[in-house]
Amino acid sequence: MALYACSDIHGQYSLFQKMLDGISFSDKDTLFIVGDIIDRGPDSIPMLQDIMNRKNVICLMGNHELMMLTEYLYPQKESYWLNGSNGGIVTKEAFEQLPYGEQFRILKFISGMYLQYDVVSGDIRYLLSHSDFLPDKTTVAFPDLDYDIVFDAVWNSPWRFWEHVPASKYKRDGRIHVIGHVPVQYIRENRHPDRAYILEDDHIVNIDLGCAAMGRRDGYSDEKALCCMNLTAYGQGAGTEAFTYYRNN
């Protein structure tokens, strides 16, 4: 039995399946997806439908899930979902071809996602979230929070100067924070764009390896991947061996 985490899959369903095969994921294991399952990639809806049928996959809300939810359930708010680089158009087109009953099921599923999840493995206490977090909370779900609190938490990042949260916040909290949201390739101080970005002193592990831009030709084409972190192995001291990476090639 093992605990795993991955992040920012962004519609790359074939890579998701490759990852599950690679870790020999079984009914005895648990996988946490720390946000941004959808958008940009080609297969957001099939992947959502797959995940919804798995009892041992726990989903956390990312900014892309919140944008989709806002588009359909919060008309008084601006969703940003269909803005150019957010990539919501491909998901919206596939979603609206579904029967209304299936659309309702998907929106209900997203509405029930967690914002953050507190879990202990070995000697490590983790707090999983898409990016920012609520320091006075353990495990908490979207329905239990004010919309604006969730909005800030899924957008703020230690690596975005316009939506910034200081790394010292994570360090003060004490838990090991497993997050995504900003691809490791776009972190200026990172010297290893092909692996998870670990800030031991600040208690942060970023496992977003750039699936959002999979297939896009740029200076990081070979480094982009879907990263899977074995939380159980990391808690037992496995270090970098707790991470596996999945690419299209």
C-alpha positions as CSV (number, residue, x, y, z in Angstrom):
1,M,0.0,0.0,0.0
2,A,1.5,3.3,-1.1
3,L,0.5,7.0,-1.2
4,Y,1.2,8.9,-4.4
5,A,0.8,12.5,-5.6
6,C,0.8,14.1,-9.0
7,S,-0.2,17.5,-10.3
8,D,-1.1,19.6,-13.3
9,I,-2.0,16.8,-15.7
10,H,-3.8,19.2,-18.0
11,G,-5.7,16.8,-20.1
12,Q,-2.8,14.5,-20.9
13,Y,-4.8,11.3,-20.3
14,S,-2.4,9.0,-22.1
15,L,0.4,10.1,-19.8
16,F,-1.8,9.7,-16.8
17,Q,-2.5,6.1,-17.8
18,K,1.3,5.6,-18.5
19,M,2.0,6.8,-15.0
20,L,-0.6,4.5,-13.4
21,D,1.0,1.6,-15.2
22,G,4.5,2.8,-14.2
23,I,3.8,2.8,-10.5
24,S,1.7,-0.4,-10.7
25,F,-1.2,1.5,-9.2
26,S,-3.6,-0.9,-7.4
27,D,-6.8,-0.7,-5.4
28,K,-4.6,-0.8,-2.2
29,D,-2.9,2.4,-3.1
30,T,-4.1,6.0,-2.9
31,L,-3.3,8.8,-5.4
32,F,-3.7,12.5,-4.7
33,I,-4.0,14.8,-7.7
34,V,-3.2,18.3,-6.5
35,G,-5.1,20.3,-9.0
36,D,-5.3,21.2,-12.7
37,I,-6.5,17.9,-14.1
38,I,-8.1,19.8,-17.1
39,D,-7.5,22.2,-19.9
40,R,-4.9,22.7,-22.6
41,G,-4.4,19.0,-23.3
42,P,-6.7,16.9,-25.5
43,D,-8.5,14.6,-23.1
44,S,-9.7,16.4,-20.0
45,I,-13.2,15.0,-20.0
46,P,-12.2,11.3,-20.4
47,M,-9.7,11.7,-17.7
48,L,-12.2,13.3,-15.3
49,Q,-14.6,10.5,-16.0
50,D,-11.9,7.9,-15.3
51,I,-10.9,9.5,-12.0
52,M,-14.5,9.9,-10.9
53,N,-14.9,6.2,-11.0
54,R,-11.9,5.5,-8.9
55,K,-12.5,5.4,-5.1
56,N,-8.8,5.6,-4.3
57,V,-8.0,8.8,-6.3
58,I,-8.5,12.0,-4.2
59,C,-8.7,15.3,-6.2
60,L,-7.8,18.7,-5.0
61,M,-9.0,21.8,-6.7
62,G,-6.7,23.8,-9.0
63,N,-7.3,27.2,-10.6
64,H,-8.4,25.4,-13.8
65,E,-11.1,23.4,-12.0
66,L,-12.2,26.6,-10.2
67,M,-12.4,28.5,-13.6
68,M,-14.6,25.7,-15.1
69,L,-16.9,25.7,-12.0
70,T,-17.1,29.5,-12.1
71,E,-18.1,29.5,-15.8
72,Y,-21.2,27.3,-15.1
73,L,-22.1,27.9,-11.4
74,Y,-21.0,31.4,-10.5
75,P,-22.2,33.8,-13.2
76,Q,-21.6,36.8,-11.0
77,K,-17.8,36.0,-11.0
78,E,-15.4,36.4,-13.9
79,S,-14.1,32.9,-14.8
80,Y,-11.1,33.7,-17.0
81,W,-11.6,30.1,-18.3
82,L,-11.8,30.9,-22.0
83,N,-9.0,33.5,-22.0
84,G,-6.4,32.5,-24.6
85,S,-3.6,30.7,-22.7
86,N,-5.9,29.2,-20.1
87,G,-7.0,26.6,-22.6
88,G,-10.5,26.1,-21.4
89,I,-12.1,26.2,-24.8
90,V,-11.1,22.6,-25.7
91,T,-12.6,21.4,-22.4
92,K,-15.8,23.4,-22.8
93,E,-16.4,22.1,-26.3
94,A,-16.0,18.5,-25.1
95,F,-18.0,19.1,-22.0
96,E,-21.0,20.6,-23.8
97,Q,-21.3,17.6,-26.1
98,L,-22.1,15.4,-23.1
99,P,-25.7,14.6,-22.0
100,Y,-26.9,17.0,-19.3
101,G,-26.9,14.2,-16.7
102,E,-23.2,13.7,-17.2
103,Q,-22.5,17.4,-17.2
104,F,-24.2,17.6,-13.8
105,R,-22.2,14.7,-12.5
106,I,-18.9,16.3,-13.5
107,L,-19.8,19.7,-12.0
108,K,-20.9,18.0,-8.8
109,F,-17.6,16.1,-8.6
110,I,-15.6,19.3,-9.1
111,S,-17.7,21.1,-6.6
112,G,-16.8,18.6,-3.9
113,M,-13.0,18.7,-4.4
114,Y,-10.7,19.4,-1.6
115,L,-8.7,22.6,-1.4
116,Q,-6.0,21.0,0.8
117,Y,-5.4,17.6,2.3
118,D,-3.4,16.8,5.4
119,V,-1.8,13.3,5.4
120,V,0.9,11.6,7.4
121,S,3.3,9.0,6.0
122,G,6.2,7.6,7.9
123,D,7.9,10.5,9.8
124,I,6.5,13.2,7.6
125,R,3.3,15.2,7.8
126,Y,2.3,16.5,4.4
127,L,-0.1,19.2,3.4
128,L,-1.1,18.8,-0.2
129,S,-2.6,21.8,-2.1
130,H,-2.5,23.2,-5.6
131,S,-0.4,26.2,-4.5
132,D,-1.2,28.4,-1.5
133,F,-2.9,27.0,1.6
134,L,-4.8,27.8,4.8
135,P,-2.3,27.5,7.7
136,D,-4.9,27.1,10.4
137,K,-6.6,24.2,8.7
138,T,-5.9,20.5,8.1
139,T,-8.0,18.8,5.4
140,V,-10.7,21.1,4.0
141,A,-13.0,20.9,1.0
142,F,-14.3,23.6,-1.4
143,P,-17.9,23.5,-0.1
144,D,-16.8,24.5,3.4
145,L,-15.0,27.7,2.3
146,D,-15.8,31.1,0.9
147,Y,-15.3,31.4,-2.8
148,D,-12.8,34.2,-2.6
149,I,-10.6,32.3,-0.1
150,V,-10.4,29.4,-2.5
151,F,-9.7,31.8,-5.4
152,D,-6.7,33.2,-3.7
153,A,-5.4,29.8,-2.6
154,V,-5.4,28.2,-6.1
155,W,-3.8,31.2,-7.8
156,N,-1.2,32.5,-5.3
157,S,2.3,31.1,-5.7
158,P,5.8,31.6,-4.2
159,W,7.0,32.0,-7.9
160,R,4.5,34.6,-9.2
161,F,5.2,38.2,-8.3
162,W,1.7,39.4,-9.1
163,E,0.0,36.7,-7.1
164,H,2.7,36.2,-4.5
165,V,2.8,34.2,-1.3
166,P,6.2,34.1,0.5
167,A,8.0,30.8,0.9
168,S,8.4,31.7,4.5
169,K,4.7,31.0,5.0
170,Y,5.3,27.3,4.2
171,K,8.3,27.1,6.4
172,R,6.5,28.5,9.4
173,D,3.7,26.0,8.9
174,G,6.0,23.1,9.5
175,R,4.4,20.5,7.2
176,I,5.9,19.4,4.0
177,H,3.9,21.1,1.2
178,V,3.5,19.2,-2.0
179,I,2.2,21.7,-4.6
180,G,2.1,22.5,-8.4
181,H,0.6,25.4,-10.3
182,V,3.9,26.9,-11.6
183,P,6.0,24.5,-13.8
184,V,9.4,24.0,-12.4
185,Q,10.9,25.0,-15.8
186,Y,9.7,28.5,-15.2
187,I,11.2,29.0,-11.7
188,R,14.1,31.3,-12.3
189,E,16.4,30.0,-9.6
190,N,15.8,26.3,-10.5
191,R,18.9,24.6,-12.1
192,H,17.2,21.3,-12.7
193,P,14.2,21.7,-15.0
194,D,13.8,18.0,-15.6
195,R,12.9,17.0,-12.0
196,A,10.8,18.0,-9.0
197,Y,11.8,21.2,-7.3
198,I,12.6,20.6,-3.7
199,L,13.1,23.5,-1.2
200,E,14.0,21.5,1.9
201,D,14.5,24.6,4.1
202,D,11.1,26.0,3.1
203,H,9.3,22.7,3.3
204,I,8.1,22.9,-0.4
205,V,8.1,20.3,-3.1
206,N,6.9,21.4,-6.5
207,I,5.8,18.5,-8.7
208,D,4.5,20.4,-11.7
209,L,6.7,19.3,-14.5
210,G,5.0,21.2,-17.3
211,C,2.3,19.0,-18.7
212,A,0.4,22.2,-19.5
213,A,2.9,22.8,-22.3
214,M,3.4,19.2,-23.4
215,G,4.0,19.3,-27.1
216,R,4.9,22.9,-27.3
217,R,8.3,23.5,-28.8
218,D,10.4,25.7,-26.6
219,G,13.7,25.6,-24.7
220,Y,12.2,23.0,-22.2
221,S,10.7,20.5,-24.6
222,D,12.8,17.6,-23.3
223,E,12.3,18.4,-19.7
224,K,8.4,18.5,-19.5
225,A,6.8,15.5,-17.9
226,L,4.1,14.2,-15.6
227,C,5.8,13.8,-12.2
228,C,4.6,11.2,-9.7
229,M,5.8,11.5,-6.1
230,N,5.7,8.4,-3.9
231,L,4.8,10.0,-0.6
232,T,5.3,6.8,1.3
233,A,8.8,6.3,0.0
234,Y,9.7,9.9,0.5
235,G,8.5,9.6,4.1
236,Q,10.8,6.7,4.5
237,G,13.8,8.7,3.3
238,A,14.0,7.7,-0.4
239,G,14.8,11.3,-1.4
240,T,15.0,11.8,-5.2
241,E,14.2,8.1,-5.8
242,A,10.6,8.8,-4.6
243,F,9.9,10.6,-7.9
244,T,9.2,9.1,-11.3
245,Y,8.7,11.0,-14.6
246,Y,6.5,10.2,-17.6
247,R,7.0,11.7,-21.0
248,N,5.5,11.0,-24.4
249,N,8.7,9.6,-25.9
